Amino acid sequence: RTLSVTAGKLVLTADSLPGSLERLELRVTELECVLPLRLPIRELHVAVNGFSATRLVSLLETLDLPALTHLGISDGLLDPKTFGRLGRLPLAAQLTHLALTNLELTDDMVQAMARAKTSFGALAELDVSFNELSREGLETAKTIAKTVASKRQNRRGNGAEKRVRRFAGTRLSVAEGIADPKMWKKAGVDGDVRWGRYRGEDEYELFVTADLSRYGCSCPSSIQPCKHVVALALVAERSTLPEGSSQGIEDRVARRRAEIEAAGFEDVME
């Protein structure tokens, strides 16, 4: 009745799960489904492995889950906009238990999420353990569900800092040297994209998403993520960057990287 799967990539099909299954636990980096897919499960728990829950909610929009009453999302990022999308799904009205654990939720985020509380009319229990909520944040969570569970809350920014450090690897020490907002010509936030222009020996354009899944820099470094990307991720977590359009930085960086790689290939051929 219970199935737990840990995998890099998982493809779910109509005949891949037993009909008697009631609880499905997934810890996967990439999840795909062959549609149409109807799952008779009552409980679904998904660890998004450090990434944004946006892709999971997009997947839930395509599934038929008529018996689902317990949903758990953990170990990644969940923003109010994505929570709002979850609330607009038909399954939101049938959920009695919702676990949003280790998702770096803050007081401000829960305040915004509370605006969608009417979508979860049957919700009896909300688990917000291992986030970054104060007592005020936990009180706000109680407006979403009758019962709120909280085993422990982390220090504000603790989860993000750990993610960035894992992401940085050996580039952390050199990135720390330029992780000062004053050293950046310009930097901002456009949706889930943190973008910037850094002037060192030369001027570079770069970007990194909030969940660190997409990033790029116009510098010639062959090591990715480069120190500039890591530094921007640190700056974004340690300070409040202004909202502002990235004005196509992702496309420009992609073109520049292609030029750099093409030039490197030509040098090797010569």
N, C-alpha and C positions, 0 to 999 in steps of 0.2 A: 504493500500500500504506500510505501515511501521509497523514493528514488533520489539519490544524491549523486550529482555528476560534477566532476572537476576536469576541465579541458581547456585547451587553447582555443579551439574552435568547435562548435557544436551545431549540427543541422538537425532540426526537429521535423519529422514527417508524421503523417496521420497514423502510420503503422509502427512507429518507433517506440511508442509507449504502451504499456499494458492498459487495458480498459478498466482494470480495478484500481488503478493508481489514484491516490487521494492527495498525496503531498509530494511536490517536486522541488528539489533544492538544486540550484545551479550556481557554479562559480566558474565562469567562462570569460575569456577575453573577447571572443566574437561569437555571436549567436544569430543564427539564421533559421527561418522557417519556410517550409514548402507549403504554400497556400493552395486551397483553403485548409485551415487547421482548426479543429474543434477539440478542446481539451476538457475532460470531465472533472479535473482536479478541484479540490476545495481549497488547497493551500499552495501558494507559489512564493518561493523565497529566492531572490537573485542577488548575488554579490557582483557588483559591476567592476570590480578589480581596479579601482583608482580612476576610472573614467566617469564621464558624465552619465547620468541616468536618462538623458534625452533619447539616446538610441533605444533604450529599453521601452520607454513610453511609446515611441514610434512603432515598435514591434507589437506592443499590447493593443495598439489601435487596429491591427490587422487580424487579431486572434478572436476566436469565439470561446469564451470562458463562462458558460452559463451557471456553473456551480461554485465559482470562486468567491470565498468569503474572507480569506486570510491572504494578505499580500505583504511581502517583506522585501525591502530594497536596502542594500547595505554596501559599505566599503567603497565609496566613490564621492560623487558630487550630485547634489540636487538643488536646483534653483527654483524660486517661486514661479517663474514662467512655466517650467516643466511640470511643476506640481499642479498648476492651473490646467494644463493639458490633460493630466491624469484625471482631474476632477470632471472634465468634460466627456470622459469615456463612459459608456453605459455601465461598466462594471463598478464604477465608483459608488453608485447608489446601493450596491449589494454587499459592499465590504463591511464586515463587522470588526475586523482587526487589521490594523495597518502598522507595520514596523518600518521606521525610517531611521536606521542606525548607522553611525559612523559615516555621515554624509556631510560633515562640516557645517551643519545648520547653525545659524546665529539667531539672536533675538530679532533682528530686523527682518531676517528671512522668514521666520515663523510668523511674525506680525503680518507680512505680506501674504503668506500662505493661508492665514486664517480667513482671508476674504473669500476663499473658495470653500469654506466649511459647509455651506448648504448643499454642496454636491455630494457630500458623504453623510447622507441622512441616517443610515443604519449603523454608522461607526460607533462602537462601544468602547474600543481600546486603541490608544495610539502609543507606540513605543518609540521614544526619541533618545534612547541611550547612546552614549559615546559621541555626542555632538558637542557644541560649544555654547550651550544655553545657560543663562543666569537664572535666578529664581523668577525674575520677571518673564523671561522667555518661556519657562515651564508653565507659568500661570497663563500665558497666552495660548500655549498648546492645549490647555484644558478647555478652551472655548471651541476647539475642533472636535474633541471626543470627551465622553463622560469620564473615562479613566485614562490617565497618562502614566506610563512606566518610564523610569529613568534610573538605570543602574549606576551610571556615573557620567559626568560631563567633563570634557577636556578643556584645557586652557585655550582661550581665544587665539586662533591662528596656528595652533599646534599641528593640526592635521595637514594644513597647506604647506607649512614649513617642512614637514617630513617628506611630503610628496615631492617638493622641489629638490630637496637634498638627494633623494633617490634618483630623480630625473637627471640631476647635474653630474653625478658620478665624479670623475677626476677633474671636471671643469669647475668644481665648486670654489676652490681657493682663489683661482684667478678671476672668477666672476664676482666674488665678494669685493674685489678691489675696484670694481666699476659699478657696484650696485648702490649708487647714490643718485637720487633724482636730479641733483644739481649738475651731474655730469652728462645728462641727456639733453640733446637739443630740443626734442619734443617727444612726448609719450602720452598715450590715452587709451581709452577703452571703447570698443565698438561691439556691442553685444557680448559674445563670449571671447572675443579677440582682444588681446592686449598688444598694442603696436607701439613702435618707437623709432626714432632716428638718433643714432649715436655717432658722435664725432670724436674719433681718436686719431690714429695715423691717417685715417680717411673717414668719410661719412658713409654710414651703412644704414639701410632700412631693414627692419625685422619685425616679426610678430610671433606670438605664441598664444594658444587658446587656454582657457581657464583650466581645463582638465589635462593640459600638456600633450594632447594627442596629435595636434598639428602645430608645426613651427617652421620657421625658416629665417635665413639672414642673407643679405647680399654680400657679406664678407667672403674672402676666398678660402677660409678655413675648410679643410677636408674633414675635420672632426665635428660631428653633429650629435647633439646640439652644441653649438659653439658657445664661447664664454659670454657673448653678447645676448644670446637667447636666454641663457641661464640667469644672467644679471637682470634682464627685463622681467623674468618670472619672479625673481626675488623682490624687485622694486614694486611690482604689482601687488604682492602679498604684504609688504611692509608699509605701504603708503596708499593713499587714495588717489588714483589717477583720474583725470577729468574725462567725462564722456566726450567723444569726438569721432567723426568718421575716419576710418582707416584709408579711405580714398584709393582703394585698389592695391594696397601694399602687398597682399598675398600674391596677386598675379605678377606684379613687378618683381618681387623676390624670386618667384618661380622662373621667370624668364632669365633673370640674372644668374641664378644657379645653373640653368641649362647652358648659358654662355660659358660660365666658368668650367663646367664639366667638359664641354666640347673643346675648349682651348686646352685643357689638360690632356684629352685624348689625342689631339693633334700633336702636342709636344712629345707624347710617348711614341707616336708613329714616326716622328722625325728622328 
